[in-house]
Amino acid sequence: MIIVPLKEGENIERALKKFKRKFEKTGVIKELRDRQAFTKPSIRNRMARMKAAYRQSLQQAEE
């Protein structure tokens, strides 16, 4: 359960923004989307390697 403490006179929009940020950090939506379709472990590993190679290429291009 996510609790967002409100200060006296704090705007409701600001509190809602805090709630959305905390909710996104929990990763519930990401996990829900991942569970909608099964991905084989070999494909998961391949995607992780591709992401790592992409990040590495970006870092090398930056230097």
Biotite code that builds the C-alpha atoms (Angstrom):
import biotite.structure as struc

atoms = struc.array([
    struc.Atom([0.000, 0.000, 0.000], chain_id="A", res_id=1, res_name="MET", atom_name="CA", element="C"),
    struc.Atom([1.401, 3.355, -1.021], chain_id="A", res_id=2, res_name="ILE", atom_name="CA", element="C"),
    struc.Atom([1.078, 6.169, 1.490], chain_id="A", res_id=3, res_name="ILE", atom_name="CA", element="C"),
    struc.Atom([1.628, 9.783, 0.474], chain_id="A", res_id=4, res_name="VAL", atom_name="CA", element="C"),
    struc.Atom([1.855, 12.094, 3.475], chain_id="A", res_id=5, res_name="PRO", atom_name="CA", element="C"),
    struc.Atom([0.271, 15.484, 2.847], chain_id="A", res_id=6, res_name="LEU", atom_name="CA", element="C"),
    struc.Atom([1.459, 18.697, 4.411], chain_id="A", res_id=7, res_name="LYS", atom_name="CA", element="C"),
    struc.Atom([-0.999, 21.287, 5.612], chain_id="A", res_id=8, res_name="GLU", atom_name="CA", element="C"),
    struc.Atom([-2.407, 23.198, 2.634], chain_id="A", res_id=9, res_name="GLY", atom_name="CA", element="C"),
    struc.Atom([-0.556, 21.096, 0.036], chain_id="A", res_id=10, res_name="GLU", atom_name="CA", element="C"),
    struc.Atom([-2.050, 21.057, -3.430], chain_id="A", res_id=11, res_name="ASN", atom_name="CA", element="C"),
    struc.Atom([-3.939, 17.883, -4.376], chain_id="A", res_id=12, res_name="ILE", atom_name="CA", element="C"),
    struc.Atom([-2.292, 17.814, -7.815], chain_id="A", res_id=13, res_name="GLU", atom_name="CA", element="C"),
    struc.Atom([1.144, 17.736, -6.208], chain_id="A", res_id=14, res_name="ARG", atom_name="CA", element="C"),
    struc.Atom([0.082, 14.865, -3.946], chain_id="A", res_id=15, res_name="ALA", atom_name="CA", element="C"),
    struc.Atom([-1.280, 12.972, -6.950], chain_id="A", res_id=16, res_name="LEU", atom_name="CA", element="C"),
    struc.Atom([2.015, 13.514, -8.765], chain_id="A", res_id=17, res_name="LYS", atom_name="CA", element="C"),
    struc.Atom([3.915, 12.092, -5.768], chain_id="A", res_id=18, res_name="LYS", atom_name="CA", element="C"),
    struc.Atom([1.597, 9.087, -5.719], chain_id="A", res_id=19, res_name="PHE", atom_name="CA", element="C"),
    struc.Atom([2.106, 8.414, -9.426], chain_id="A", res_id=20, res_name="LYS", atom_name="CA", element="C"),
    struc.Atom([5.893, 8.616, -9.026], chain_id="A", res_id=21, res_name="ARG", atom_name="CA", element="C"),
    struc.Atom([5.881, 6.195, -6.093], chain_id="A", res_id=22, res_name="LYS", atom_name="CA", element="C"),
    struc.Atom([3.562, 3.822, -7.948], chain_id="A", res_id=23, res_name="PHE", atom_name="CA", element="C"),
    struc.Atom([5.806, 3.828, -11.022], chain_id="A", res_id=24, res_name="GLU", atom_name="CA", element="C"),
    struc.Atom([8.881, 3.084, -8.885], chain_id="A", res_id=25, res_name="LYS", atom_name="CA", element="C"),
    struc.Atom([7.229, -0.075, -7.555], chain_id="A", res_id=26, res_name="THR", atom_name="CA", element="C"),
    struc.Atom([7.228, -1.530, -11.089], chain_id="A", res_id=27, res_name="GLY", atom_name="CA", element="C"),
    struc.Atom([3.725, -3.012, -10.909], chain_id="A", res_id=28, res_name="VAL", atom_name="CA", element="C"),
    struc.Atom([2.694, -1.896, -14.395], chain_id="A", res_id=29, res_name="ILE", atom_name="CA", element="C"),
    struc.Atom([5.966, -3.084, -15.954], chain_id="A", res_id=30, res_name="LYS", atom_name="CA", element="C"),
    struc.Atom([5.597, -6.504, -14.354], chain_id="A", res_id=31, res_name="GLU", atom_name="CA", element="C"),
    struc.Atom([1.966, -6.726, -15.466], chain_id="A", res_id=32, res_name="LEU", atom_name="CA", element="C"),
    struc.Atom([2.939, -6.029, -19.079], chain_id="A", res_id=33, res_name="ARG", atom_name="CA", element="C"),
    struc.Atom([5.770, -8.558, -18.903], chain_id="A", res_id=34, res_name="ASP", atom_name="CA", element="C"),
    struc.Atom([3.400, -11.257, -17.651], chain_id="A", res_id=35, res_name="ARG", atom_name="CA", element="C"),
    struc.Atom([0.871, -10.744, -20.455], chain_id="A", res_id=36, res_name="GLN", atom_name="CA", element="C"),
    struc.Atom([2.931, -12.843, -22.841], chain_id="A", res_id=37, res_name="ALA", atom_name="CA", element="C"),
    struc.Atom([5.478, -15.524, -22.058], chain_id="A", res_id=38, res_name="PHE", atom_name="CA", element="C"),
    struc.Atom([9.001, -14.947, -23.362], chain_id="A", res_id=39, res_name="THR", atom_name="CA", element="C"),
    struc.Atom([11.463, -17.776, -23.525], chain_id="A", res_id=40, res_name="LYS", atom_name="CA", element="C"),
    struc.Atom([14.557, -17.399, -21.327], chain_id="A", res_id=41, res_name="PRO", atom_name="CA", element="C"),
    struc.Atom([16.800, -17.598, -24.398], chain_id="A", res_id=42, res_name="SER", atom_name="CA", element="C"),
    struc.Atom([14.996, -14.616, -25.946], chain_id="A", res_id=43, res_name="ILE", atom_name="CA", element="C"),
    struc.Atom([15.159, -12.725, -22.635], chain_id="A", res_id=44, res_name="ARG", atom_name="CA", element="C"),
    struc.Atom([18.917, -13.326, -22.482], chain_id="A", res_id=45, res_name="ASN", atom_name="CA", element="C"),
    struc.Atom([19.352, -12.269, -26.103], chain_id="A", res_id=46, res_name="ARG", atom_name="CA", element="C"),
    struc.Atom([17.454, -9.028, -25.490], chain_id="A", res_id=47, res_name="MET", atom_name="CA", element="C"),
    struc.Atom([19.570, -8.317, -22.406], chain_id="A", res_id=48, res_name="ALA", atom_name="CA", element="C"),
    struc.Atom([22.769, -8.819, -24.430], chain_id="A", res_id=49, res_name="ARG", atom_name="CA", element="C"),
    struc.Atom([21.472, -6.552, -27.195], chain_id="A", res_id=50, res_name="MET", atom_name="CA", element="C"),
    struc.Atom([20.604, -3.824, -24.679], chain_id="A", res_id=51, res_name="LYS", atom_name="CA", element="C"),
    struc.Atom([24.037, -4.107, -23.073], chain_id="A", res_id=52, res_name="ALA", atom_name="CA", element="C"),
    struc.Atom([25.760, -3.851, -26.467], chain_id="A", res_id=53, res_name="ALA", atom_name="CA", element="C"),
    struc.Atom([23.650, -0.806, -27.338], chain_id="A", res_id=54, res_name="TYR", atom_name="CA", element="C"),
    struc.Atom([24.494, 0.927, -24.050], chain_id="A", res_id=55, res_name="ARG", atom_name="CA", element="C"),
    struc.Atom([28.160, 0.146, -24.533], chain_id="A", res_id=56, res_name="GLN", atom_name="CA", element="C"),
    struc.Atom([28.128, 1.593, -28.056], chain_id="A", res_id=57, res_name="SER", atom_name="CA", element="C"),
    struc.Atom([26.514, 4.776, -26.723], chain_id="A", res_id=58, res_name="LEU", atom_name="CA", element="C"),
    struc.Atom([29.192, 5.113, -24.039], chain_id="A", res_id=59, res_name="GLN", atom_name="CA", element="C"),
    struc.Atom([31.987, 4.581, -26.554], chain_id="A", res_id=60, res_name="GLN", atom_name="CA", element="C"),
    struc.Atom([30.482, 7.148, -28.908], chain_id="A", res_id=61, res_name="ALA", atom_name="CA", element="C"),
    struc.Atom([30.299, 9.603, -26.011], chain_id="A", res_id=62, res_name="GLU", atom_name="CA", element="C"),
    struc.Atom([34.003, 9.264, -25.213], chain_id="A", res_id=63, res_name="GLU", atom_name="CA", element="C"),
])
